Amino acid sequence: MARTRAAVRGRDQELTALRTALAPDGGRLIVLTGPAGIGRTALLDRVARLLAADGVRVLPLRLGTGPDGGGDPYALAALVRAVRERFEQLQESGLSEALSAVAQLRDARGRERGGWTPAVVAALDGLFETVGRRERVALLVDDAHAVAEPAPVLSAARRAGCLVVATCEEGAERGPGLAELLTDADRVMTIGPLADDVALSLVRRAAGARLDESVVTALRTALGPLLGNPGTVLGTLDALRRSGRLVTFEGRLCLSDPAEPVALPADHPLLRRASALGGTAVRLLGAVALLDGLELDALPPLADILGADPVDCGRGLDLLIEAGVLTAGPDGRITCRCPALAATAAGRFGARRGTALHAALAERLLAGHRRSGGVDPVVLADHVARGGAAVTLDDDTVRLLLTMGAAAEQEEPERATLWHSAALRRLPPTGPEHARTLCRLLLLVVRTGRYELLREPLTRYAEHGCAEESVDEIRLAAILLALHSGVPPAERAVRELLDAPFPGRGPTAFSEWWFDRRLAPDPRRPPATDGDTVAGAGAGAGAGAGADAQAWAEPRERGEVTAEAGALAGDGAGRSDLLSAALCGDVDACERVWRSSGGTAPSPEWDRLRQAALVADMADVARLVIGDDYRVPETGVLGAYHRVVRGYADADWTRALSAVRELELSPAEDTLARHAARLLAVDMCAARGEFAQAARWLTAATRAPRLAVLRTWARVGLAARKGDDGQAVRVALLAGPRLRRAGLRPGLSILLSRALRIAVLGDDHEGAAELLAEIELLSHEHHVDAQESLLLARGLVHRDPECAREATDLIRARGDLPALMESCLAVARFAPDPRPWLREAHALATRCGAAALLERVREVTRERGVPAPRARGRRDALAVTEQRIIELIGEGLTNRQIALRLRLSEKTVENYLTRLFARTGCRSRVELAAASLTGRLARTPT
């Protein structure tokens, strides 16, 4: 019942229209229609409460749910049962006799299928006239479509002056009785879908725990147009829970494998409707799902494969479209109603059946093409490409694929990628055409993100080798696949390519860096003392900055990659060596490979690449090395880590932490990205005051030398957030020289700058001066570019507001909002007018949800004796506590739970809500949360 009641939320428009329709006295028949799961029952329950509050006597009639079921075609038994259940409440004289008359006549319901006898009509009229003799009565009929002849009972109630409100399922088979009911109705109202934000708020409430944003995103994508159907969205959530796909991780309900598709429950009404259409319709639905859509040109050969008559298949498609199971696009392509429906339908057969079906269609289309032509070449090429190695191709067809792929590269790169991949499969691996096609495929893969298509060429290389000129391309393909999938190659020959050292790096190779089994310190070296492993790191560990704290510090907009960087895209050896060096964070090796590949340094392109080499956001590294066509993947290791980095930089920490959890739950092996993400999570959780969680993330992150800078940066931040500024400064002063001497210099200035800001906030002038000296040493003796850090350090130590302003402008230009927040707070300690600095720090801390930093803002505010920062902007902008209350409402927490979470009294929470209702015009908690989700409430500006 909780779910049924929840489905009515967000139905303000329908309720307003219903109030108007219910207002007139006298007999009226109102019919509410809508698809299965849309919330008809919930809305009818709400109508019952509204009528009861107005003094109307309510008589509910649930059809199709009693023991009579389908044996009560005229609803007489259900009517008798409903009146008997409320006999004591009705208390009308003569009611027993009127009810007995109907009960006796119900046994004759099967004797006259052609109509009703006058005695039955009279008995029904008598019953309803008795029931409604003294007070207004409303007959509320749920699922009127569940009986064959609902009209006689409902019409009798209306003739007696009763208000009749009935629901029926949209799309249900309309027999004569239901058609009569809809024709006789005074008003027919269609219940539309819920707004997406309201539907998602129901999901959060029904989850029973804090729901990770990745689950919300997955449901939105999978359900598409069905997201607004409360029965569907809540049923899908239940199915995920029953299948074990929903797991609690770090206090959030997450998807156990985010890459797996979300499927509809097997008993969903659309699937039941398809089953009711017969075996041909079921097989057609499975075929459309497996094929990821069907062109009408492929229907005749598909009918042949299914062993069905083409006419029957065409009729089956029409019926499935009419039932809302399939949809037909403007181009005639037929697809499933939503991805979740396709996942369920295809899951009954398995992925291999999909490849086999494509192959079977391809063989038949090829035969027709060779026989008489007339086959759409695009349809043919698509099925050939998706049919895999099972499709036999002649040389003419391979040339057709290559020609079509070349022509489609600009307008349809996704198709061109598939066609080149299919053609490459048939080319001799040692031939020149194979080398050219492999090069084209690599360029298309980085444009489309279809890195899984590189697995087959690598397998063929392991089995048959390749031409000498293709080795560099094969190595680059191996790097790209391992990088994006997070899964090391199984083939020994391919692993040897990844293990091969690149120029100037000695024995170190890509695979030694990227996968966690190689992240552990060398057992021959001295063990780490506190997690900041630096002993014996040497120059080879200079990649420690590869996951450095400035992972979020690259410019927000990099602009176009010019011809100098793009020129490397034509050189397989240059790209693979440069990509390996950049991903390992070795700036010196990057420069050597860059120069040997024809690039010049210094130059704007080199500066961007050097910055990216210091960054853990490997997606940006790959884009700079490969060229501007590189597409950051939506899923996979790099896609998730890119969201961590960008979410952190943009102060969207909810998104960033969700991506951290996604990485943790991914089936991919532990990689550098996962450990770097854990260390960023340490900082976000610590800033939010979640110290136990931050400590767990810190423990989970590797202690390898290559992550020493980032790990120390995270530990410094954690100590400061817990209020131990002295410990934070001591950690940095102890680790800084060791990291510098070990060769871990890139990014070290960012770590030292953080510690210096903390020293200034804690009035540790001696510590700040030592940290400034370390930063200057990096710049002058080791030639580390630390202009921003130098400016900020000198501005803070010498209390020079102009110098500090110049440094913060550089930080702001880079889009590094967390560093900007800390810097503004430190400058506010001595600035002549601290208010602008405090306002900016307060706004950014609010945006991050950084409770620990908000407390520091309050401390500096009290110390400087200025008014507390208030967000500038519209007068109705929400304060941080109000925003947090609304977020917790959206997660389904009660007022008492919110009070406990925010350490407020329950009365205080109620007062906040009262003020929010008055300011926003919202009338309920759900409406308030929905308005916030859609951006209709002003937030504290930044």
N, C-alpha and C positions, 0 to 999 in steps of 0.2 A: 504493500500500500504506500510505502514511502515514495517509491518511484512514481506511482500513479499520481500522487499529490504533487510531486515535483514537476510533472510534465505540464501543469497548468501555469507555471510561472512564466511571465513574459507574454501572457495572452491578453494584455490590456485592450488591444484593439477589438478582439473578438468579444470580450466581456462588455465593452461599451456598446457594441452593436446589439448584443443579446439583451442588455438592459432595456434598450429602446424597443426591441421586439416583444419583450415580456410585459411591458407596461400596460397595454390595453386590457380591459376586462373582457370577459366572454371567451368562448371557445376559439382557440387558435392552434394550428399545427405547424411547428417549426422543426425542420430537419437539419441536422449538422452532419456534413459529410467531410471525409478526409481519408488519406491513406492509412494503412495499418501502422500503428505505433505513433501516430501524430499527436495523441493525447485526447481523443474524444471522450473517453471515460473520465479523465481528470477534469475536463471542462464541464462535463455533465454533473460531476460531484460539486463543482464550484457553483453551478447554477442552482443545485439543490440547497446549498447553504444560503445563497442570496435570497431564494424564495422563502425559505424557512424563517430567515430574519425579517422578512416582510409580512409574516403571519400566514403564508400560504401553506396548506397541508400538502405534503409531498408524498407521492406514491411511486417508488422506484420499481422498474420492471426490467430485470436482466434477462435477455433472451439468449438462447444457445448455451447457457451455462448450467441449467438445472438437470435433474435426472431424466427428463423427457427428451432433451436434446433435439435431434432431428425428427423425433416422433411427435412433435407438437407443432404442426405446420401453421396453425392459426393462432398460436400463442395463448390458447385458452387455459391450458394447465399452468403456464407461467403466471397468468393473470390471477387465477384462483390462489395460487401459492403466495403471491405478493400481497393480496388483500388479507389472507389469513394471518400472515406474519404481522400485519398492522391492525388487526381486528380490534384490539383493545384501544388503540389510539383513535380509531375512527368513531366508534361508539354511536352509530346511527341506528335508529329504530328501523326494523325491516331489513337490515343489512344481511342477516343470516339467511333469510328467505331468498333475497336477490342473489346472494352468492351461491346458494344451493342450486338455484335454477341454472346458473351458468355451469356449475360443476356437473350436473346431470347431463346437460346438453353436450359437454365436451366429448363424451363417449361416442357421440354421433358425428364427430368431425370428419371421419373418413367415408361416410355414406354418400355424401353429395359433393363430389369433387367439382361440379360445375358451378356451385354457388352456395349461398347461405339461405336457410329457411327463415321465414318471418318469425318463427319462435325464437331462433337464436338471436336475431337482430333485436327482438323485443327484450330478451333476457339481458343482453349487453346494455341496451339503453336503460333498463331498469336498474342495473347494478351501478352504473355511473351517475344516474340521477340521484340514487340513494346516497352514494359516497359524497357528492357535492351539494347536498341539500342545504346545508347551513353555512359552509365556508368554501372559499375558493380552493380548488384542488388542482394540483399539477401532476400529470402522469409523465414521468421521465423514463424513456425507453432506451436502453443501451443495446447496440448491435441489432438494429431492426432488420438488417440484411440476413440475420441468422435463421429467420423463419420464412416459409414460402409465402404466406399471406398475412403480412402485418397490418394491412390497411383497415380491415373491418373493425378490429378492436380499437385502433387509434381513432378512426372516424367516429365510432360510437362515443368515445370519450369527448371528442370535440363537440359533437352534437349536444352533449349534456352540459356544455359550458365549461368543460375542463380545459386548462392549458396543457398542451401536449408538446413535449420536446423529445425528439428521437434522434439517435445517431445511426449512421450507416457507413460502411467502409467504401471509400472511393475505389472504383475498379472492381468491386465485387460483381459477380454475375447477376444481372438484373432480370429477374423473372417478371411475369405479369403483376405479381403482388407488389414487388418493390417499385416497379414502374408506376403503378397506381398511387402508391404512397407519395412518390416524388411529384406526381402530377397534381395531387390533391393538396399538397402542402401550401400553407399561406406564405411561407418563406423558406427557402433553401439556402443555407450558409455553408461555405466551404472553409474549413480550418486550414490555414496555410502553415508553412514551416516556421519554426522559431528563428529569430535572428541568430546568427552564428555565435555572437558573444553570449547570448542567453543560454544557448545549447551547451556551450563550453563551461559556463558557470554551473550548469546542472551536472556536468561530468565531474568537475572539481568537487562538488558537494557529495556526489555519489561515491567517489573514490574511497572515502573513509580514511584517507591519509593525505599528506601534502603531495600533490601531483606534480611531477616534473614537467617542465614546459615541452620537452621532447615528445611526451605522450600526447599532449594537446595538438602539437604540430602534426604528428603522425595520424591522429584521428581526422583532423581537418583535411589532410591530403587524401587519405584513404576513402573517406565517405563522400567527399565532394558535395553534390547536391542533396545527399541524404543527411548531411550534418544537422540540418534543422528539424529532423524527425527525432523526437526525444526517445521513442521506443527503440529506434535503430542505434542511436549513439550510446544509450545506456546498455542495450543488449550487447553491443560490440565490446564495451568496456567489461561487462561480465564474462564474455567469451575469452577475452584476453586474460582475465584473472583465472578462469577455470583451466585454461591451457598452460598456466604457469608462465605466461609471457610478462606478467606484471610482477615485479619484485621490488621489495623495499631495500633501498640502497642509500646510506648516509641520510636517513630521515626522509627520503622522498620515494614516491612510487614511480618506478621507471620501467621502461621496456627492456627486457632481458637481452634482446638482440635487436637494436634499433634498425638494422639493415633489412631484417625480415619483413615482408609485407603484412599489413593488418588486414584480416579477413572478416567478412560478415559471419555471424552465427549460422550454422548449418540449417537451423529451423527458421531463418528469416522469411517473412511473408513473400518477398520477391522470389526466393528459391522455391518456396512451396507453390507459388503460382506457376512457376516454370514447370515443376513436376506435374502439376495438374493438367498441363497442356499435352502430356504424352511423351513417349520415348524419343521421338524425332526432335521435339523441342529441347529436351534435356541434352541430347547429343549436340545439337546446334549451339546451345549455350556454352557447353564445354569447349567446342571447337573455336568459337569466337574468343573465348577467354584465353585458350592456349595460343591462338594465333595473334593475340593482342589486336584484334580487329579484323574485319573481313570486307574485302571489296566484292561488289556484286559480280565482277568478272570471274571471280574464283568460285562462285556458287556451284556451277555445274560439275567441275571436277571434285569439289568438296562433297557433293551429293553422291558421286561415284565412290569416293573413299568411305563414306558412311553407309553405303549400301542402301540408299534411300532414293525415292523418286524426286527429281529436281522440282517438280511442281509442289510436292508435299513439303520440301525444304523451304521453298519460297513462301508457302502459306505459314509454315512454322515460324519463319523470321517475322512475318507480319504480325502474328499473334504475340510473339515475344515483345515486339516493339509496342504493340497496343497495350500490353500488360505492364509496360514501364520497366521491363527487365533489360531490354536492349534499347539503344538509341541510334538513330540514323543521322549522320552529319550532312552538311550542305553538299559535300562532295560524294554522297552516297555511301561512305564508309560506315560500317555498322560496328558499334563497340558496346561493351557492357556499361551499365548505368553509372558505375563508379569503380575505382580500382579495387575496393574491398570485395565487391561482388565478383569481379574477375578473379581475384586471389582465391576465393572459396571454390568457384566453379573449376578453375584450373587445378587447384590442389587435389581434386578427386582423381586426377589422371597422372600428375607428376610432370616435371619439367622435360623429361626425356620424351614423353608423348608429344609435347609441343614441337620439339625438334623433328621428331618422326613425321608429324602431321605436315609441317612445312616442307619436309623432304618429299613426301608423297605428292603434295600439291605441285611442287616444283617439277617433279618428273612428268606429271600429266600436262602441265603448262608447256614444258619444253617439247614434249611429243607433239602437242598441238601446234606450237610455233614452227617446228621443223616440217610438219605435215602441210600446213596451209597458211601459216602466219596469222595475223589478226589478234594476237595476244598482246595485251598492254605490256610493253617492255619493263615499265617500272614495277608492276605487280610481279612479273616474272622474276626480275632481279631481286626483289625483296624476299621472295620465298626461297630462291636459290641461296641467298646469303644466310638466311636463318635456318636453312635445312642442314647445314654442316657438311661434314665429309661424306655423308650418305648419298649426296646428289652427285651423279656422274656428269661431268662437263667435258665438252669437246673444246678444241682450241678456239673455235669461233665464239662460243659462249663466254670463254674467259676474256677474249678481246672485247666482247660487248660489255662485260662488267667493267673493264678498265676504262673503256671509252665513256660509258655512262658515269662512272665515278669521277673522272676528270671533269666532265661537264657539270656535275652537280656540286663540286667542291665549294663554290661560293654561296649558292642559294640553299642547298640542302646538305650541309656537311655531315649530318648524322647518317643519312643514306649513303653518301659517298664513302664514309668510313666502313660501313658494313660491306659495301660492294668491293672495295679494295681488299678488305680482309678475306672475302670469299675468293677473290682472284688469286691472292698471294698463296692461299692454301694449295692451289693447283700448279704453281710455277716451280720449276726445278730450283732447289735452294742454292745451287752453285751457279746459276745463270745470271746474266746481267739484268734481265727483266725483273728478277726477284729483288735485286739490290735497289733498283729504282722504285719498285712498288713498296718495298719496306720503308724507304725514306718517305714516300708520300703518306703511307699509313701512319707513321710516327707523327708527322705534322698534323694529320687529321685527328689523331687520338688526343693530342694535347689541346686541340680546339674544342673537342666534344666531351672530353672527360671519360671516354670509353676505354679505360686502361685494361679492363679484363680481356679485350681483344688481343692484347699483346702476349697472353699466355700461350696460345697455340703456336705462334712463330718461335717462341723460346723452346717449346717442347720439340718442335721439328728441328731446331738447331741442335739440341742435345742428341737427337737421333741421327741426323744426316749431315750436320755441319753447315757451313755456308761459304760463300765466296769471300776471299780475303778482304775485299772492299766493304763487306757488310758487317765485319766484326764489330766495328765501333758503333754501328746502328743497333746491333744486337745487344751490346753492352748497355747502351742508353735505354733500350727497351726494358732490360732487366732492372735497371735502376728505377725507372719510372713505375714499373709494376710493383716492385718491392716497397717503394716509397709510398705509393697510394693505397695499396692493399694492406700493408702491415704484415704480410705473410712472406717469409723467405722462399725462394724458389727451391723446388725439390730436386731438380736435375743437377747432377754433379758438375756438368760442363758449364751450366749457367752460374752456379755458385762460384766457380773458379773465375769467371769474368768479374763478379762483384768483389771477389777477394783480391783481384789484381791491384797492386798499388798504382796510384796516379803520380804524375811527374812531381818530383821534389818533395814527396811525403814519406819516403822510406817505406816501411812495411805497412803503414796504415792504409786501409781501404774502406769503401763505403759500408760494407756489411759489418765491419768491426765497430762502426759507429752507430748504425741505425737500430740494430736489434739488441734487445736487453741482455741476451745471454753473453754479449761481448761488452756490456756496459760495466760489469763489475771490475774492480781494480785488479791489476796483475798480482797474483798471489805471491810473486817473488819480491814485491815491493813492501815497504813498511805499512802496517795497517793504519787506517784512519783513526784519529783520536776523538773527533766529535762530529763527524759527518762532513766537515769541510776538507775533504781529502785533497791535499796538494803535494804531499811528499812524492818525489820521483816523477811528477807529472811531465816535466820537461817541455820542450817545444811541441812534442807530439800531442800534448794535452791542451794545446792552445785553443782547441775547439771548445773549451769550457764556455766560452762566450757564445757558442752555437746555440745554447739554450739560455742565454743571458737574460737578466732582468729587463733589458731594453727590448725584449721581444715585441713590445707594443709601441716602440718608440720610432718606428719608421714613419715617414710622412703619410698623412692621411690620403693624399692624392699624389701618386707618383708621376702622373703625366704619361706621355707616350714614350715607349721604348724606341729610341732612335735607330738609325741604320747601323750604327756601330754595334749595338747589342744584338740587333736582329741579324747581323751578318754571321753571328755564331750559329744561328739556326741552320745554316747550310753545312756545318762542319760537325760530323758525328763525333769525332775524337775530341774536338774542342768543347762541345756541349757536355759530353759525359765526364770529362776530366774537370771542367769548370763546375758542373753540377755537384760532383763528388766533393770537391774542395769547399765549395760554398756551403753545402749542407753540413760538412764537418766543422764549419766555423773557422777554418784556417785562413785568415786574411792574407798572410804572406803567400800561401800556395795559390789562393785565388788570383792574386796579382800576377804571379808568374804565369799561370795558365792563361789569364786574360791577355797578357802581353804576347805570349807565344801564339795566341789565336788571332792576333791582329788588332787587339784593342789597345787604346792608349790610356795612360794614367799619369796624372789625375785628369778626370773628365767627369761631366755630370753623370754619365752612365756608370762609370766606375764607382763614383761616390754612392750611387744608389745600390749597386751590387755589394759594395763593401759594407754598407749599413745593413743590407739584408743578410749578409754572411754572419753578422753579429746577432742575428735575430733567430728565434726558434720558429718563426712562422715560415716553414719550409715551402708553403704554397707560393709565397711571394718570391722566395729565392728561385723557385723553378720558373716562375713567370719572367723574371728578369733574365735568367740564363737562356731560356728557350725562345722567348720573344713575346710580343704583346698579344699573340693569339692564344696564349696559354689560358686555360679555363680552370679556375679554382673549383675543385669538385665539391658537389653538395654533400656527399656522403664519404665514408671511409676515414682513414686515419687523418689525412691532411685536411679534409673538409671539416672534420670536427675540431681539430686543433686550430685551424684558421678562425673558427668561431670563438674559441677560447681567447685567442690573442686579440682579436678585434673587439670582442665583448669587454675584455679587460680595459683596453685602451679607451673605448668609448664610454666607460663607466656604466655599461649595461651588464652588471655582474650576474643578474639572474640568468641571462642567456649564456654568459661565459661558464658559470658553474654547471648549468645543464649540459653544456658540451663536454665539460670535464667528466661528468658522470657517464655520458655517452661513450667516451673513450674507454672508461673503466669497464663498461659492460660489453664492449666490442669483442668479438671472438678473435680479433687479430692478436698477434704476439705483442709482448711488451716492446715498445720502441722508445726512441729518444723523446718523441712527442708526448707520450703518456707520462713520462717522468717530469718533463718540463711543465706539463699541465698541472700535475700534482703540486708543484712548487708555486705556481701562480695561484692555485686554490688555497694554499697556506695563507697567502697575503690577503685574499678576499675574505676568507673566513675570519681571520684575525681582526681585520678592520671592522667586521660586523659584530665582533664580540663573541664569536663562536670558537673559543680557544681550544676546547677539547677536540673539536673537529679539525682545527688547524694543525694540532699536534699529530693527529692520526695521518693527515696528508703528508706531513713532514717525515714521519717514520716510513711511510710507504715509498717515498722517492728514493732513488738510488743514490749512493754516496760516491759515485765514480768521480774521478778528477775532472772530467769534462763538464760536469754540472756544478762544480764547486762554487763558481761565482754566483750563480742563481740561488743555490742552496744557502749560501751565506747571506745573500740579500734577503731571502725569505726569513731566515732566523733573526736577522736584525729587525725586520719589521714586526715579527711576532713578539719579540721582547718589548719593543716600544709600545705596541698596542696593549700589552698587559700592564703597562705603566712602569716598566723597568728601563728607563732611558739609559741609565748608567751601564747596564748589562749590554744593551744594544750597541753603544759606542765602544765598549771594550771588545766585543766580538769583532767589530769592523777593524779596530786598531790592531788586533792580534792577527787577523786573517789577511788584511790588506797587503802587508809586506811579503807574507809567505806566498800569496797568490801571484804577486808581481815577480818575485824571484823564480817562481815555478814556470813563468812564461804565460800565465793566465791574465794577460793585460787587457785584451779587448773587453770592453764593458765594465772593467773594474771601476772606472770613474763614476759610473752610475751607482754602483754599490756604495762608494765612498761619499757621493753626494747625498744619498739617503741618510747615511749615518751622520753626516755633518748637519743636515736639517734637524735631526733628532737632538744632536748636541746643543744646537742653538735654542731649541724649544726647552731643553732642560737646564739652560744656563751653564753648560759645561764649556766654558771658554777655552780651557786648556785642550780638551779633546777636540774641539772644533779647529783649533789652530794646527794640531797634529794632522788632522784629516786633510786640511788645506795643503799642508806640506806634501802629503802623499799624492794628492791630485796634481800638484805642480811638478813633482818628480816624474810622474807618468808622462806629462806633456813634454817636459824639457829633455829628460834623459832617455826616455824610451819612445819618444816621438808618437805618442798616442794622441789622436785627435780628441781633445777634451775641452773644446772652447766653451760649450754650454756649461759644463760642470765647473770650469774655472771661473767663469763670470758669476755663477750662482754662489760658489764657495767664497769668493772674494767679497761679493755683495753682502753675504750673511756674516762673515767673520769681521769685516771692517764696517759693518752697518751702513752700507752705501745703498740707499733705495734705488738710485738710478741704475746702478750696476745690476742689482737684483731684478729690476723691471726688465732690463734688456735680456737677462737670462730667462725669465719667465715667458717673455715673448717668444723666445726660441722654443721653449717647451710647448707653448700653446700652438705654435705653428706645426709642430710635429704631431699634434693631436694626442699627446701623452697626458690624459686628464688626471690619472691618479698621482703622477709626479707633480703636476701643476697644483693639485689640491694640497699636497704636503708643502710645496714651496710657498704658496700663498699664506699658509698658516705660519710658517717660519718667519716670513718677511713681516707679518703683522705684529711680531714681537717688538719691532723697533721702528717701523714706518711712522713718519710724522702723523699721517692720518691712516689708522689701521682699518677703518671701516670698509673701504673697497676690497681690501685683501680678505677680510673676514667674510664679507658677503660672498665672494667667489668661492672661498674654501667651504663655507656652509652649504652653498648650493651644490657643489660637486659632491660633498659628503652625503648630502641628502639623496642625490641622484644614485649614488652607489649603495645607499642603505648602510653606510659605514658608521655604526653607532659609536664605536670607540673614537673615531675621528671627530664626530659631532661633539663628544664630551670635551675633546681637546680644544675645539673652537670655543666652547662655552668658557673653558678655563682662561684662554687668552682674552676673551671678551671681558671677563670680570677683572682680570689683571690690568687691562688697559683702560678700564672704566668707561667703556663706550656702550651705547645701547646694543642689545642683542640683535644679531643679523636677522633681517626679515627679507624674504624673497621679493624681488622686484617683479612687477608684472601686473596681471589683472587682479582686481580686488578679491575675486573668488578663488585665487590660487590655493591649493591644498597645502597644509602644513605637513611635515614629515610624519607626525603621529597619525594624522587623518589618512594620509596615503597608506600607511602600514595597516591601519584598521580595515580599510577597504580591501587591501590585498588579502588579508586574513579572512574577511567575509567571503571573498571569491574562492578561497580554499575550503569553505564549508565550516569554519569554526563558529561556535556559539559565542555570545557576549562574554560568558564566563571564561571560556577557553582563551579568547582574545585578551581578557584582563590578565590571566595568568601568564600568557606569552609576553605581554608588554609590561608586566609588573605594575599594573594599574588596578584600581578598584573597579568592580563591575559597574558601579554607579557612574564612575568617570567615563567608561566606555559608552554607557547609555547617553550621557550628556553630549559626548562627541557626536553620536549618531543623530541626536535631536537637532544639533546645530547644522550638521551636514544635510539633513532632510530639508531644513528651512532654507539653506543657502542654495541648494542645487535643484530643488523642486522635485526630487525623487521621493517616492512614497513608500518604498520598501528597501530592505537590505539588498535583495536581489537586483532591483532596479538600479541601486547605487553602484553595485559591483559591475553591472552590465554597462552603465554609462561610463565608468572608468575605463573598462576594457576597450571601448570604441573611441576613446579620446574625447568624450563629450564633457569631461570635467577638466578644469585647468589644473595642471600640476605645477609644483614649485619650479620656476624657471631656473635655468643654469646660465 
